Amino acid sequence: MGQKQIEHYFLRTSAVKPELFRKLVLFSVACFTLMWLINSIFHSLVVFNQLSYLISIIALASIYFLSVNNKVNNHTLLMLAYTVIAGFLISYSLWSHTVNQEPFLNSAQWLGLNYVMAYLFLDVKKAVPTTVIVFSITIVGHFLAIIANHSLHNTLGVVLSMGIAHTAYIALLWMVIKLRKNNEEVKQHAMTLEGYAYVDLLTHILNRRGIDKVIKDLGLNSDSNNQNYAILVVDIDHFKQVNDVHGHLIGDQILVKIASHLSRKVHPDDILGRWGGEEFIILTLNKDREKILALADYLRDTISQLDTDPVHGITASIGIGYSHEGKNTDEVFNIADKHLYTAKQIGRNRIIDSQLTH
Ligand SMILES: Nc1nc2c(ncn2[C@@H]2O[C@H](COP(=O)(O)OP(=O)(O)OP(=O)(O)O)[C@@H](O)[C@H]2O)c(=O)[nH]1
């Protein structure tokens, strides 16, 4: 993944899937209802409370139903839910500061949630402007609410400390996002490097280590494995002669050509790699012997027809080992290699397995 893709991924991916989002909305509805109940039991509910709780609960319940019915996309619903909750917290704090005489009230302590929610639930691209807007409304709103009943000196004292606290919230949350992004870049970089270690630089197919890794990942190398597979060892005939006559560069071009031919012809689920030198390996899964022989013969035949100008008459020999013939992939590979040796001994450009001996 490149830098641009990583940024795209992080700036566009919302962390909240629809299912989790609905649970969060229900949780918010429960919280608002609980606050409403507590306030009605322990405090006398003033008009603002009665209205704000009711509006928030109705709005969140509507968002929940819109989400269930898939009428509006998840990003818009997230933004709406955020607006309801942030709107409630800001207006509640502003209202408290307007009607009460205390310059700093409990309601203001919840305002930090607005920034946490923005970075948790919105895309980073939306969270950044949202926090700037929320911050501006909060600071300017509280300044106006407090100045109405207090001196400029007292108002500035409250609003400035609120501004510093909120800036700290935003800065810390931004750092968390940055760290997450850096972590992901390091991980991607390590994965790219690891990927290089498994790929043959000349032919761009798996190298020996890559083949070993895939075999291990598929659990094929264990003695207890009972998957049906076959190993084909494909070796170009008289390749030394190609190098000696035409030079290593031409030899390299032929290796690349044959590798790309094989990668086009083998099934995407099969494992193709360069075992070393002019030897390729194909590990093919869940095919009966008939199909495997047909594949091997097709590959042998089409390799001999490849345009490898200026070299003519390139052929390959193939040895095959089947999973039931050995306890593990090493044993099956040795059987395929033994059959390849026989194919070379008896004239090359042919396929040998335990039943085809000539
Ligand atoms: N151009 C090129 N040649 C390579 C590469 N790796 C191995 N070889 C050559 O492949 C040739 C293999 O030669 P041998 O093992 O004698 O096999 P062969 O000539 O193909 O003969 P048979 O396999 O018996 O048909 C050697 O000359 C190696 O130098 C490579 O990456 N590029």
PDBQT file of the ligand as one rigid body, heavy atoms in Angstrom, charges set to zero:
ROOT
HETATM    1  N1  LIG A 401      20.631 -17.198 -17.727  1.00  0.00    +0.000 N 
HETATM    2  C1  LIG A 401      20.504 -17.822 -16.565  1.00  0.00    +0.000 A 
HETATM    3  N2  LIG A 401      20.970 -19.048 -16.421  1.00  0.00    +0.000 NA
HETATM    4  C2  LIG A 401      20.836 -19.687 -15.241  1.00  0.00    +0.000 A 
HETATM    5  C3  LIG A 401      20.190 -19.080 -14.167  1.00  0.00    +0.000 A 
HETATM    6  N3  LIG A 401      20.182 -19.958 -13.121  1.00  0.00    +0.000 NA
HETATM    7  C4  LIG A 401      20.816 -21.054 -13.557  1.00  0.00    +0.000 A 
HETATM    8  N4  LIG A 401      21.200 -20.906 -14.828  1.00  0.00    +0.000 N 
HETATM    9  C5  LIG A 401      21.933 -21.836 -15.713  1.00  0.00    +0.000 C 
HETATM   10  O1  LIG A 401      21.160 -22.983 -15.974  1.00  0.00    +0.000 OA
HETATM   11  C6  LIG A 401      22.054 -23.991 -16.407  1.00  0.00    +0.000 C 
HETATM   12  C7  LIG A 401      21.629 -25.312 -15.856  1.00  0.00    +0.000 C 
HETATM   13  O2  LIG A 401      22.472 -26.262 -16.399  1.00  0.00    +0.000 OA
HETATM   14  P1  LIG A 401      22.379 -27.796 -16.038  1.00  0.00    +0.000 P 
HETATM   15  O3  LIG A 401      22.014 -27.967 -14.593  1.00  0.00    +0.000 OA
HETATM   16  O4  LIG A 401      23.644 -28.430 -16.500  1.00  0.00    +0.000 OA
HETATM   17  O5  LIG A 401      21.151 -28.313 -16.833  1.00  0.00    +0.000 OA
HETATM   18  P2  LIG A 401      20.808 -28.251 -18.386  1.00  0.00    +0.000 P 
HETATM   19  O6  LIG A 401      21.885 -27.666 -19.198  1.00  0.00    +0.000 OA
HETATM   20  O7  LIG A 401      19.484 -27.536 -18.471  1.00  0.00    +0.000 OA
HETATM   21  O8  LIG A 401      20.647 -29.725 -18.736  1.00  0.00    +0.000 OA
HETATM   22  P3  LIG A 401      19.410 -30.675 -18.394  1.00  0.00    +0.000 P 
HETATM   23  O9  LIG A 401      18.671 -30.093 -17.263  1.00  0.00    +0.000 OA
HETATM   24  O10 LIG A 401      20.062 -31.979 -18.071  1.00  0.00    +0.000 OA
HETATM   25  O11 LIG A 401      18.590 -30.730 -19.628  1.00  0.00    +0.000 OA
HETATM   26  C8  LIG A 401      23.461 -23.566 -15.947  1.00  0.00    +0.000 C 
HETATM   27  O12 LIG A 401      24.230 -23.189 -17.052  1.00  0.00    +0.000 OA
HETATM   28  C9  LIG A 401      23.200 -22.362 -15.070  1.00  0.00    +0.000 C 
HETATM   29  O13 LIG A 401      24.235 -21.402 -15.148  1.00  0.00    +0.000 OA
HETATM   30  C10 LIG A 401      19.704 -17.764 -14.341  1.00  0.00    +0.000 A 
HETATM   31  O14 LIG A 401      19.130 -17.149 -13.441  1.00  0.00    +0.000 OA
HETATM   32  N5  LIG A 401      19.859 -17.168 -15.532  1.00  0.00    +0.000 N 
ENDROOT
TORSDOF 0
